[in-house]
Amino acid sequence: MAKGDKINFSTPSGFPEFLPTEKRLELYLLDIIRRVFESYGFTPIETPAVERLEVLQAKGNQGDNIIYGIDPILPPNRQAERDKSGETGSEARALKFDQTVPLAAYIARHLNELTFPFARYQMDVVFRGERAKDGRFRQFRQCDIDVVARRELSLLYDAQMPAIITEIFEAINIGDFLIRINNRKVLTGFFKSVGITEDKIKSCISIVDNLEKIGETKVKQELEKEEVSGEQTQKIIDFIKIDGSVDEVLDKLKHLAQNLSETEQLSLGITELQTVIAGVRNLGVAENRFCIDLSIARGLDYYTGTVYETTLLGHEALGSICSGGRYEELVGVFLGEKMPGVGISIGLTRLISRLLKAGILSTLAATPAQVMVVNMQEDLMPTYLKVSQHLRQAGINVITNFDKRPLGKQFQLADKQGIQFCVIIGSEEAAAQKSSLKDLKTGEQVEVLLVDLAEEVKKRLG
């Protein structure tokens, strides 16, 4: 770059940058999510942003995701090192595109140091080279939990997931939501029972999973391309449209299974679904928070059992706000053993973006400070510092204004940052060990002894 050339300092497309008001909202939501995760015994881990490329691509792990490779950029005076960098083959590196593949590698690396079932949560940033658009990012934060076992994993872990989802979204208070539950064995078993060949089942499930996006007519057209007969297509459409209460859907499924052939896998899926639903109920999840939706498949091939999608009622266009499911082979891929797991993921960056745009969430104040100690005169700064520390020790967040300016300007500064209270101490107040406490929301101003100031602020903060 020539001297004097202008530098484009705008953020790269798809890489979000939060203002303080937005970042504070993200941290607030992360605290809620973390508290709920930990209340169920999940433990935190963090994996590197960079993994070996062969790890991310192992046995089809990449799926349809576009991976960002890492290629060192050497300064002009170090170009001779390029051939010695070893960034080829097994040393090629890339940014992680999700948390699940790195989890598999993490377990393989620390197998003898972990206790199973291993329940972990992770709230890291991931990277995908997809086309950036509204609500879609190339860098975003995911909040994931997974429970992984060796050989066998109780279905009650599957039942915990809707309870966790419910607690998180009720705590965030985003309105009514519905956790839609299904089982991939139910879908796979039904397709087998109506004569869909093994080699076409996965593609047919992917088509059905897009029902909400493309509509029934397009689903029929796509199934026809897979050489599914008109009669089979109608049976599939009728099947995924089965609705009613949870118990009604289960009864309809059991009745259907009695009248079909080759229903071993279908029956197993129904039994697993019953077990999960019973667990969800025993965990106290309200009936209006979950349902069985036979169109839910989760397009990813590695899901083998229970699957979940969560929809915000009245805002269905937002898509799933939390999803996941059970898998059998994914995590054990590097060890060559069966390691079943179940997990859910909240794409927090995308969720915040969409909820803010829809007016469902609001940003927080630009600062966590609740009080500003204003600067009336420079010689009283020792008093302002002592009062500020006294308030902080009482658990109150404080900004001390070190710059003397007109009082009205200081009030404006506090108000702009969302600070509710200003503490005013002039020479008379300092001599009497008093202060004036001004509430910028109501305009009320009261006189308070310095010794009582912290308690008065806490009382007014509620």
C-alpha positions in Angstrom: 0.0 0.0 0.0 1.4 3.3 -1.1 1.8 6.1 1.5 -1.3 8.3 1.5 -3.6 5.6 0.2 -6.9 5.5 2.0 -7.6 2.4 4.2 -11.0 0.9 4.2 -11.6 0.4 7.9 -15.2 -0.8 7.6 -16.0 -4.3 9.0 -15.7 -7.1 6.5 -19.1 -8.3 5.3 -20.7 -10.8 7.7 -18.5 -10.0 10.6 -20.6 -8.2 13.2 -19.3 -5.5 15.6 -21.4 -4.6 18.6 -22.0 -1.2 20.2 -21.8 -1.2 24.0 -25.6 -1.3 24.2 -25.7 -4.5 22.1 -22.6 -6.1 23.7 -24.1 -5.7 27.2 -27.3 -7.4 26.0 -25.2 -10.3 24.7 -23.4 -10.6 28.0 -26.7 -10.5 29.9 -28.1 -13.3 27.8 -24.9 -15.3 28.1 -25.2 -15.1 31.9 -28.8 -16.4 31.8 -27.9 -19.2 29.4 -24.8 -20.2 31.5 -26.8 -20.2 34.7 -29.3 -22.6 33.3 -26.6 -24.8 31.7 -24.8 -25.1 35.0 -27.9 -25.8 37.0 -28.1 -29.1 35.0 -24.5 -29.9 35.7 -22.9 -28.9 32.4 -19.3 -27.9 32.6 -17.6 -25.3 30.5 -14.9 -26.0 27.9 -13.3 -24.0 25.2 -11.7 -25.3 22.0 -9.3 -23.4 19.7 -10.8 -21.2 17.0 -8.4 -23.0 14.7 -8.4 -26.8 14.0 -6.5 -29.0 11.7 -8.3 -29.0 8.3 -8.4 -32.8 8.2 -10.3 -32.8 11.6 -12.9 -30.5 10.2 -13.3 -32.5 7.1 -13.1 -36.0 8.6 -15.7 -38.5 7.2 -17.9 -35.8 5.7 -18.0 -33.6 8.9 -17.8 -30.5 6.7 -21.3 -31.1 5.2 -22.3 -28.0 3.1 -20.4 -25.5 5.2 -17.7 -23.3 3.6 -14.6 -23.4 5.7 -12.2 -20.5 6.2 -8.6 -21.8 5.7 -5.7 -20.2 7.6 -2.8 -19.1 5.4 0.0 -17.2 7.0 0.8 -13.8 5.4 4.5 -13.1 5.7 6.0 -9.6 5.7 8.2 -8.8 2.7 11.4 -9.4 4.6 10.4 -12.9 5.7 9.2 -14.4 2.4 12.0 -17.0 2.5 10.2 -18.7 5.4 7.1 -19.5 3.3 8.5 -22.9 2.0 9.5 -23.8 5.5 6.1 -23.1 7.2 4.8 -26.6 6.7 1.2 -25.4 6.2 0.3 -28.4 4.0 -1.2 -31.8 4.5 -1.9 -32.7 8.1 -0.6 -29.3 9.1 -3.2 -27.3 7.1 -5.4 -25.4 9.5 -8.8 -23.7 9.3 -11.3 -21.9 11.5 -14.0 -24.0 13.2 -17.4 -23.8 11.6 -19.3 -25.4 14.5 -18.8 -26.7 18.1 -19.7 -30.3 17.6 -16.7 -31.4 15.4 -14.2 -29.7 17.7 -16.0 -31.4 20.6 -15.3 -34.8 19.0 -11.7 -33.9 18.6 -11.5 -32.6 22.2 -12.9 -35.9 23.6 -10.4 -37.9 21.5 -7.6 -35.7 22.8 -8.7 -35.9 26.5 -10.4 -39.3 26.6 -8.6 -40.5 29.7 -9.0 -37.3 31.6 -12.8 -37.0 31.2 -15.7 -38.7 33.1 -18.6 -40.1 31.1 -21.3 -39.3 30.4 -19.5 -36.0 29.7 -21.8 -33.0 29.8 -20.2 -29.8 28.5 -21.3 -26.4 27.4 -19.5 -24.1 25.1 -20.2 -20.5 24.1 -17.6 -19.8 21.5 -17.4 -17.9 18.2 -17.5 -20.0 15.0 -16.9 -19.1 11.3 -18.7 -20.0 8.1 -17.9 -18.7 4.7 -21.6 -18.4 3.7 -23.1 -15.5 1.9 -23.7 -12.7 4.4 -27.2 -11.3 4.6 -29.7 -10.1 7.1 -29.6 -12.3 10.2 -26.8 -14.4 8.6 -23.2 -13.9 9.7 -19.8 -15.4 8.8 -18.7 -15.0 12.4 -21.2 -15.7 15.1 -21.4 -17.0 18.7 -23.0 -20.4 19.4 -24.2 -21.5 22.8 -24.1 -25.3 22.7 -24.6 -28.1 25.2 -23.9 -31.8 24.6 -23.9 -35.0 26.7 -21.7 -37.7 25.3 -21.4 -41.3 26.6 -19.4 -44.4 25.8 -21.7 -47.1 24.2 -25.0 -46.2 25.8 -26.8 -42.9 26.7 -30.1 -42.7 28.6 -33.0 -41.2 26.7 -33.6 -39.1 29.8 -30.8 -36.8 28.6 -32.9 -36.2 25.5 -35.8 -35.3 27.8 -33.7 -32.7 29.7 -33.1 -30.7 26.5 -36.7 -29.3 26.3 -36.6 -28.5 30.0 -33.3 -26.5 29.5 -34.7 -24.7 26.4 -37.8 -23.8 28.3 -35.9 -22.4 31.3 -33.7 -20.3 29.1 -36.4 -18.7 27.0 -38.7 -18.1 29.9 -35.9 -16.4 31.8 -35.2 -14.2 28.7 -38.9 -13.5 28.6 -39.2 -13.4 24.8 -42.9 -14.4 24.7 -44.6 -17.7 23.8 -42.5 -20.4 22.1 -43.0 -24.0 21.1 -40.4 -26.8 21.2 -41.2 -29.2 18.3 -40.0 -32.7 19.0 -39.6 -35.7 16.6 -37.5 -38.8 16.2 -35.5 -39.6 13.1 -36.2 -43.3 13.5 -40.0 -42.5 13.2 -39.4 -40.9 9.9 -36.8 -43.4 8.6 -39.0 -46.3 9.7 -42.1 -44.8 8.1 -40.3 -44.3 4.8 -39.1 -47.9 4.8 -42.6 -49.1 5.6 -44.1 -47.4 2.5 -41.4 -48.8 0.2 -38.9 -46.0 -0.1 -35.5 -47.6 -0.8 -32.6 -47.2 1.6 -30.5 -45.1 -0.8 -33.3 -42.5 -1.1 -34.4 -42.2 2.5 -31.9 -39.5 3.5 -32.7 -37.3 0.5 -36.4 -37.7 1.1 -36.0 -36.7 4.8 -34.1 -33.6 3.7 -37.0 -32.7 1.4 -39.6 -33.2 4.1 -37.5 -31.0 6.5 -37.9 -28.1 4.1 -41.7 -28.3 4.1 -42.1 -24.9 5.9 -39.7 -23.2 3.6 -40.8 -24.5 0.2 -44.4 -25.6 0.8 -46.4 -28.8 0.1 -46.5 -28.5 -3.7 -42.7 -28.1 -3.9 -42.2 -31.0 -1.5 -44.3 -33.2 -3.9 -42.3 -32.0 -6.9 -39.0 -32.7 -5.1 -40.1 -36.2 -4.1 -41.2 -36.9 -7.6 -37.6 -36.1 -8.8 -36.5 -38.8 -6.3 -38.8 -41.2 -8.2 -41.1 -41.5 -5.3 -44.5 -42.6 -6.6 -47.6 -40.4 -6.3 -49.2 -42.9 -3.9 -46.0 -42.9 -1.7 -45.8 -39.1 -1.8 -49.4 -38.8 -0.6 -48.7 -41.2 2.2 -45.7 -39.2 3.2 -47.6 -35.9 3.1 -50.5 -37.4 5.1 -48.0 -38.8 7.6 -46.1 -35.5 8.3 -49.4 -33.6 8.7 -50.6 -35.8 11.5 -51.3 -33.4 14.4 -53.2 -33.0 17.7 -52.1 -33.1 21.3 -48.9 -35.1 22.2 -50.9 -38.1 23.3 -53.2 -38.0 20.2 -50.2 -38.0 17.9 -48.6 -40.9 19.8 -51.9 -42.8 19.6 -52.1 -42.2 15.9 -48.6 -43.3 15.3 -49.1 -46.5 17.3 -52.3 -47.2 15.3 -50.5 -46.5 12.0 -47.6 -48.9 12.9 -50.1 -51.7 13.5 -51.3 -51.4 9.9 -48.0 -51.2 8.1 -45.3 -53.8 7.2 -41.6 -53.6 8.2 -42.3 -51.4 11.2 -39.4 -52.4 13.5 -37.6 -49.1 13.2 -40.8 -47.1 13.2 -42.0 -48.8 16.4 -38.6 -48.2 18.0 -38.8 -44.6 17.2 -42.3 -44.3 18.7 -41.1 -46.0 21.9 -38.2 -43.6 22.2 -40.5 -40.7 21.6 -42.8 -41.9 24.3 -39.9 -42.2 26.7 -38.7 -38.7 26.0 -42.1 -37.1 26.3 -42.7 -38.9 29.7 -39.3 -37.5 30.8 -40.2 -34.0 29.6 -43.4 -34.1 31.6 -41.7 -35.4 34.7 -39.3 -32.5 34.5 -42.3 -30.2 34.8 -42.3 -28.6 31.3 -45.7 -27.1 30.7 -47.8 -28.9 28.0 -48.1 -25.7 26.0 -44.3 -25.5 25.6 -43.8 -28.6 23.5 -45.5 -30.8 20.8 -44.7 -33.6 18.5 -44.2 -32.4 14.9 -43.5 -35.2 12.4 -42.2 -32.8 9.8 -39.2 -31.9 11.9 -36.2 -33.9 10.7 -33.1 -31.6 11.1 -31.5 -31.8 7.7 -28.1 -32.9 9.0 -27.4 -36.5 8.3 -25.7 -37.3 11.6 -28.9 -37.1 13.7 -30.2 -40.5 14.4 -32.9 -40.2 17.1 -34.7 -37.4 19.0 -34.6 -34.0 17.2 -35.8 -30.6 18.3 -36.7 -27.2 16.8 -37.9 -24.2 18.8 -40.2 -21.6 17.2 -41.2 -18.2 18.6 -45.0 -18.1 18.3 -46.2 -15.2 16.3 -42.8 -14.8 14.8 -42.4 -18.0 12.9 -40.5 -16.3 10.1 -37.6 -16.0 12.4 -37.0 -19.7 12.0 -35.8 -22.1 14.7 -34.3 -20.2 17.7 -32.8 -23.3 19.2 -32.3 -26.7 17.7 -30.5 -30.0 18.0 -30.9 -33.7 18.5 -29.3 -37.1 19.2 -26.5 -38.6 17.2 -24.7 -42.0 17.5 -21.5 -41.8 15.4 -20.4 -38.2 15.2 -18.3 -37.8 18.3 -16.7 -41.2 18.2 -15.4 -40.6 14.6 -11.8 -40.1 15.7 -11.7 -43.0 18.2 -13.5 -45.6 16.1 -16.0 -46.4 18.8 -19.7 -45.8 19.4 -20.1 -42.6 21.5 -23.8 -41.6 21.5 -24.6 -38.0 22.3 -27.4 -35.5 22.4 -27.2 -31.7 22.3 -28.8 -28.4 21.4 -27.5 -25.1 20.0 -28.5 -21.5 20.2 -27.1 -19.3 17.5 -26.9 -16.3 19.8 -25.6 -13.7 17.4 -28.2 -14.4 14.9 -30.9 -14.6 17.6 -30.0 -11.3 19.1 -30.0 -9.6 15.6 -33.4 -11.0 14.7 -35.1 -10.3 18.1 -33.8 -6.8 18.2 -35.1 -6.2 14.7 -38.5 -7.6 15.6 -38.7 -5.4 18.7 -38.9 -8.5 21.0 -35.7 -7.6 22.8 -34.2 -4.1 23.6 -30.6 -3.2 24.0 -29.3 -2.3 27.5 -27.8 1.0 28.6 -24.4 1.8 27.2 -22.7 1.5 30.6 -23.3 -0.8 33.6 -22.9 2.2 35.8 -25.9 3.1 37.9 -24.6 6.2 39.5 -22.5 9.2 38.4 -20.6 11.2 41.0 -20.5 14.6 39.4 -17.6 17.0 39.6 -18.7 20.3 41.3 -15.2 21.6 42.2 -11.7 20.2 41.7 -10.7 20.6 45.3 -13.4 18.1 46.4 -12.0 15.3 44.2 -10.7 13.3 47.3 -14.3 13.3 48.6 -15.7 12.2 45.2 -13.2 9.3 45.1 -14.0 8.2 48.6 -17.8 8.4 48.0 -17.4 6.5 44.7 -15.4 3.7 46.5 -18.0 3.5 49.3 -20.8 3.0 46.7 -18.8 0.4 44.8 -18.1 -1.6 48.0 -21.8 -1.7 48.5 -22.2 -3.4 45.1 -23.2 -0.3 43.1 -21.6 0.5 39.7 -20.2 4.0 39.7 -18.7 6.5 37.2 -16.7 9.3 38.8 -16.7 12.4 36.6 -13.1 13.6 36.6 -13.7 16.5 34.2 -15.3 19.7 35.6 -18.0 21.0 33.3 -21.4 22.7 33.8 -23.7 20.6 35.9 -26.3 20.4 33.2 -23.7 19.0 30.8 -22.8 16.3 33.4 -26.5 15.4 33.8 -26.8 15.1 30.0 -23.7 12.9 29.9 -25.1 10.6 32.5 -28.6 10.5 30.9 -27.1 9.7 27.4 -25.3 6.6 28.9 -28.5 5.4 30.7 -27.3 6.3 34.2 -30.2 6.9 36.5 -28.7 8.7 39.5 -26.3 11.5 40.0 -24.6 12.3 43.3 -24.0 16.0 43.8 -21.6 17.2 46.5 -20.6 20.9 46.8 -18.5 22.5 49.6 -21.6 22.9 51.8 -22.7 19.3 51.4 -19.1 18.1 52.0 -18.8 20.1 55.2 -22.1 18.6 56.4 -21.2 15.1 55.2 -24.3 15.2 53.0 -25.1 14.8 49.3 -27.9 15.6 46.9 -29.2 12.5 45.0 -30.8 13.3 41.7 -33.0 10.8 39.8 -32.7 11.6 36.1 -35.7 9.6 35.2 -38.2 11.4 37.5 -36.3 14.7 38.1 -36.6 14.2 41.8 -33.7 15.4 44.0 -33.3 14.5 47.7 -30.8 15.3 50.4 -29.0 12.2 51.8 -26.3 11.8 54.5 -23.2 10.3 53.0 -23.3 7.4 55.5 -26.8 6.5 54.2 -26.1 7.1 50.5 -25.5 3.5 49.5 -28.6 2.2 51.1 -30.7 5.0 49.6 -29.4 4.3 46.1 -30.0 0.5 46.5 -33.5 1.2 47.7 -34.3 3.4 44.8 -32.8 0.9 42.3 -35.3 -1.6 43.6 
